[in-house]
């Protein structure tokens, strides 16, 4: 049995730790972070976004050739991928480079501990990316701004917003609880 000893470039793509999602959820319901006392209706909301066919947005970085479908086949011909395709070794890494470039272009700064956790430099927006799923925390105005920017770049399915007094009919209402005195549950 032989083993391929040729080194291959990194095919790693980062994923956020579960704690990153938990921090966003916690921030949303923490007084003076996600909302201010007496102003819950203007509090921060969580947005859940799924980028459709995410890998196909990322340019292919390696020469990868594929067999053409039967209707396009010709003797001696094959196709060269221009975009990443699910199942190729570097697709996840290419997608990571694609969304990192997008996030940085619109003002997000990548986290030090995890490169797929972001904070916007001037807006009240936090973002985690896991594969093609974006989870965001921000004000309605900032989430709407992000939605406009991402429409220029990606086709997505918005799964909804979660937060106080969300206006979207598909959204889920979240009631925030303020406990003024220690209580036993």
C-alpha positions as CSV (number, residue, x, y, z in Angstrom):
1,X,0.0,0.0,0.0
2,X,1.3,3.4,-0.9
3,X,0.5,6.8,0.7
4,X,0.5,10.1,-1.0
5,X,3.3,12.1,0.5
6,X,2.9,15.2,-1.5
7,X,1.9,18.1,0.8
8,X,-1.4,19.8,0.1
9,X,-2.3,23.4,0.9
10,X,-4.6,24.1,3.8
11,X,-8.2,23.1,3.2
12,X,-9.3,24.2,6.7
13,X,-12.3,26.5,7.2
14,X,-12.9,27.9,10.6
15,X,-16.2,27.5,12.4
16,X,-17.3,29.6,15.4
17,X,-17.4,28.1,18.8
18,X,-20.9,27.4,20.2
19,X,-20.1,30.0,22.9
20,X,-20.0,32.7,20.2
21,X,-23.7,32.0,19.5
22,X,-24.5,31.9,23.2
23,X,-22.8,35.3,23.7
24,X,-25.1,36.9,21.0
25,X,-28.2,35.4,22.7
26,X,-27.1,36.6,26.1
27,X,-26.3,40.1,24.9
28,X,-29.8,40.3,23.3
29,X,-31.5,39.8,26.7
30,X,-29.0,41.6,29.0
31,X,-30.1,44.9,30.3
32,X,-27.9,47.8,29.2
33,X,-26.4,45.7,26.4
34,X,-29.3,44.4,24.4
35,X,-31.9,46.9,25.7
36,X,-32.2,49.7,28.1
37,X,-34.7,49.8,31.0
38,X,-38.0,51.3,29.8
39,X,-36.9,51.0,26.1
40,X,-37.3,47.3,25.4
41,X,-39.1,47.8,22.2
42,X,-35.9,49.5,20.8
43,X,-33.7,46.6,21.9
44,X,-31.4,44.6,19.8
45,X,-32.6,41.7,17.7
46,X,-31.2,38.4,16.5
47,X,-31.3,37.7,12.8
48,X,-30.9,34.3,11.3
49,X,-29.8,34.2,7.6
50,X,-29.0,31.3,5.3
51,X,-26.9,32.0,2.2
52,X,-28.3,29.8,-0.6
53,X,-25.7,27.7,-2.4
54,X,-23.0,29.5,-0.4
55,X,-20.0,27.7,-2.0
56,X,-21.0,28.7,-5.5
57,X,-20.3,32.4,-4.6
58,X,-16.6,31.7,-4.0
59,X,-14.2,31.7,-6.9
60,X,-12.3,28.5,-7.5
61,X,-8.6,29.0,-6.7
62,X,-7.3,25.7,-8.1
63,X,-7.8,24.3,-11.6
64,X,-10.5,21.7,-11.1
65,X,-11.9,19.9,-14.1
66,X,-15.3,18.1,-14.2
67,X,-17.0,15.7,-16.5
68,X,-19.7,17.6,-18.6
69,X,-23.3,16.6,-18.3
70,X,-24.6,14.2,-21.0
71,X,-26.3,17.0,-23.0
72,X,-23.0,19.0,-23.3
73,X,-20.6,16.1,-23.7
74,X,-18.2,16.1,-26.7
75,X,-15.2,13.8,-27.2
76,X,-12.1,15.0,-25.4
77,X,-13.9,17.9,-23.7
78,X,-14.4,18.7,-20.0
79,X,-15.4,21.6,-17.8
80,X,-13.1,23.9,-15.7
81,X,-14.7,25.2,-12.5
82,X,-14.8,28.9,-12.2
83,X,-16.7,28.8,-8.9
84,X,-16.2,26.5,-5.9
85,X,-18.4,23.4,-5.9
86,X,-19.7,21.4,-3.0
87,X,-17.6,18.3,-2.6
88,X,-14.3,19.8,-3.7
89,X,-11.5,19.8,-1.1
90,X,-11.1,23.6,-1.0
91,X,-14.7,24.7,-1.3
92,X,-15.2,25.6,2.4
93,X,-11.9,27.5,2.6
94,X,-12.8,29.4,-0.6
95,X,-16.2,30.3,0.8
96,X,-14.6,31.5,4.1
97,X,-12.3,33.8,2.0
98,X,-15.4,35.0,0.1
99,X,-17.5,36.0,3.1
100,X,-14.5,37.3,5.0
101,X,-13.7,39.7,2.1
102,X,-17.4,40.7,2.0
103,X,-17.6,41.4,5.7
104,X,-14.4,43.4,5.8
105,X,-15.4,45.5,2.7
106,X,-18.6,46.6,4.5
107,X,-16.8,47.5,7.8
108,X,-16.7,44.4,9.9
109,X,-13.6,43.4,11.9
110,X,-12.8,39.7,12.4
111,X,-12.4,38.4,15.9
112,X,-9.0,37.5,17.3
113,X,-10.0,34.2,18.8
114,X,-12.2,33.1,16.0
115,X,-12.0,34.5,12.4
116,X,-15.7,33.8,11.8
117,X,-16.9,36.0,14.6
118,X,-17.2,39.7,13.6
119,X,-18.0,43.1,15.1
120,X,-18.9,46.1,12.9
121,X,-16.5,49.0,13.4
122,X,-19.1,51.8,13.4
123,X,-22.5,50.1,13.7
124,X,-24.1,48.1,16.5
125,X,-23.7,44.8,14.7
126,X,-22.2,41.4,15.7
127,X,-22.0,38.5,13.3
128,X,-21.1,34.8,13.5
129,X,-20.8,32.7,10.4
130,X,-21.0,28.9,10.4
131,X,-20.9,27.5,6.8
132,X,-23.6,29.4,4.9
133,X,-25.5,30.4,8.1
134,X,-25.2,34.0,9.4
135,X,-26.4,34.8,12.9
136,X,-26.5,38.5,13.7
137,X,-27.3,40.8,16.6
138,X,-28.1,44.4,16.0
139,X,-30.7,47.1,16.0
140,X,-33.5,47.0,13.4
141,X,-31.9,49.9,11.5
142,X,-28.5,48.2,11.4
143,X,-29.9,44.8,10.5
144,X,-31.8,46.5,7.6
145,X,-28.6,48.2,6.5
146,X,-26.8,44.8,6.5
147,X,-29.7,43.2,4.6
148,X,-29.4,45.9,1.9
149,X,-25.6,45.2,1.6
150,X,-25.9,41.5,1.5
151,X,-28.6,41.6,-1.2
152,X,-25.9,43.2,-3.4
153,X,-23.7,40.1,-2.9
154,X,-25.7,37.0,-2.0
155,X,-29.1,35.4,-2.4
156,X,-30.3,34.3,1.0
157,X,-33.2,33.0,2.9
158,X,-33.9,35.1,5.9
159,X,-35.1,32.7,8.6
160,X,-36.4,35.5,10.8
161,X,-35.6,38.0,13.5
162,X,-35.9,37.3,17.2
163,X,-36.4,40.2,19.6
164,X,-38.7,42.6,21.4
165,X,-41.6,44.0,19.3
166,X,-40.3,42.7,16.0
167,X,-42.4,44.0,13.1
168,X,-41.8,41.1,10.7
169,X,-44.8,38.8,10.4
170,X,-42.5,35.7,10.3
171,X,-40.5,36.8,13.3
172,X,-40.8,35.3,16.8
173,X,-41.5,37.5,19.8
174,X,-39.1,37.3,22.7
175,X,-40.3,38.6,26.0
176,X,-37.4,40.1,28.0
177,X,-37.6,39.5,31.8
178,X,-36.3,42.0,34.2
179,X,-36.0,40.7,37.8
180,X,-35.5,43.7,40.2
181,X,-35.0,41.6,43.3
182,X,-33.4,38.2,43.8
183,X,-36.1,35.6,43.5
184,X,-36.2,31.8,43.9
185,X,-37.4,29.8,41.0
